Amino acid sequence: MANGGGPACLRLRVVADPATIDPRFLVDEAKLDAIAAIVAAYWPEDIAPDGLGDTTLIARIEQSWLTLVDHLQLSGDLMP
């Protein structure tokens, strides 16, 4: 129960064979690097509260989402 785990953590037992997991949901260095590159390309360093309604910002974030799900091969499974 270290790090905040509680009794519910002790009851949960999930047996998952890695071979049965959709590889799109497994992470490796290449995927992490690609995600970091997408974030760096589309997301600003900071967003001021008065900039939240900026249509250019909204378009960039929407494009980042589309780029991310396309790169992770989830574009047929997730809708923005």
ABEGO torsion letter per residue (X at the ends): XBGGBBAAAAABBBBBBAAABBAAABBBAAAAAAAAAAAAAABBABBBAAAAABAAAAAAAAAAAAAAAAAAGAAAABBX
